[in-house]
Structure formats: C-alpha cells, structure tokens
Amino acid sequence: MNTSACASTPVASNAAPATAAAEPADKVPASTVEALRQLIDTHQLTEVRTTYNSTYGASLLFQPEKLSYYVALFHGKEFWRVIQTDSFEQAEGVYRTFAQQTQTLAEVDIDTMRLDAGKKYADRMIALNQQRLQSLQQDASRQQQQAREVAQLQEQARQQAASLTAQLHDTTSQLDAMKQQIHSLETMQDNPNLALPAPAPVAAPTPPQPASPSP
C-alpha cells in the first residue's frame, strides 16, 4: 500500500502560493475528506497514479475491498475535490481532468518561480560583475599611478644622463688637454739636443745730444 503522494506535501517550490481567486468556490465536504483521510491512514487505498505540477497534484486511488476508486485534486496537503466512483473509466476521465487542471493552476507558480530565479541570477551576475568592475578600476588606477611614477623617474634619469653627458664632455676635454701637455713635455725631455734660449738682442748706444748755446 503506497499513498504517500496524497499524504505528503508535493515537491517544494519557490513560487508564490496561488491567490485566493484561483481557489475553487465549492469546498470538499468534510465527510468526504475525512473518509478519504481515514482510508489513507488505515492503508486501505492503493495509489494508482499521481501527477504533480508545482504545489498542485491529482491522485487516482483504488480501494480493493469495495472495488471503488477515489480521485483527489489537492494543493499542498489540502484536498480541493474528491470524487468517488465504482467505474474505472470514469475515474480515469476525472483523473485526466484533474491532472490537466493542476497543469493550468501551476502555470502562474512555475512562471513566478522561473522569474524569481532569473531575477536572483541577474542580481548575482550584477554583483559579480560589479566586483569585477571595481577590481579592474582599482587595477587601472594602480597602473596609471605606476605609469606616472615611472614617467617621472624616466624624466629624472634623462636629466641626469644629460648632465652626466655634459660633465663627461668637459672631463674628456680636460683629459685631452692634459694628455697633450704631457706629450709635449715628454717629447721635450726625450730630445737629446741641448736647446738654449735665444740671446737677447743688444741695444744700440744712444748718441749724445748737443748742448744748447747759452744766452
């Protein structure tokens, strides 16, 4: 005996419950519900078929002792309608009708579930992409700061290189001049000929000036 389909809640759904407007106007008589519950609790029914659509379901149950059939339309753990018949063909027809009704009733729940899941997925994607965007923006900011620092260091290095180039040019000129002086001195020292300075020219004597006559 297996009547768990009607005795337990169908598969959980994230969809919002059906509105009151979707509820059937005619409630199942309490005696019919209690009778079905009692048969289920005492394991007098065999579950023939069960259809689930979101939180809605339809079940076809068989009572072997009386060759009787029960067809139930339920939402969650609450029975909406229960029809009892001794005709299998009628029970099958009612079951197919109830199963089709569960599909129609569940459309709003399923759409709501899908839309809710889609929104939550989109929210997660927005959050992930926002984190990615912030990370990229931070990386770009760091790269720009590093680029400015490198450019400043490059400019300082160029200025230092220009200054060192000028200093090297001056130093090289001084070195060349000193080498030239050294070469000249070495050449003079290595010359075996005695080089005397040229004699100074002798100044010619100045002739005496005639004396002026006295008055």
Disulfide bonds with the S-S distance in Angstrom:
none
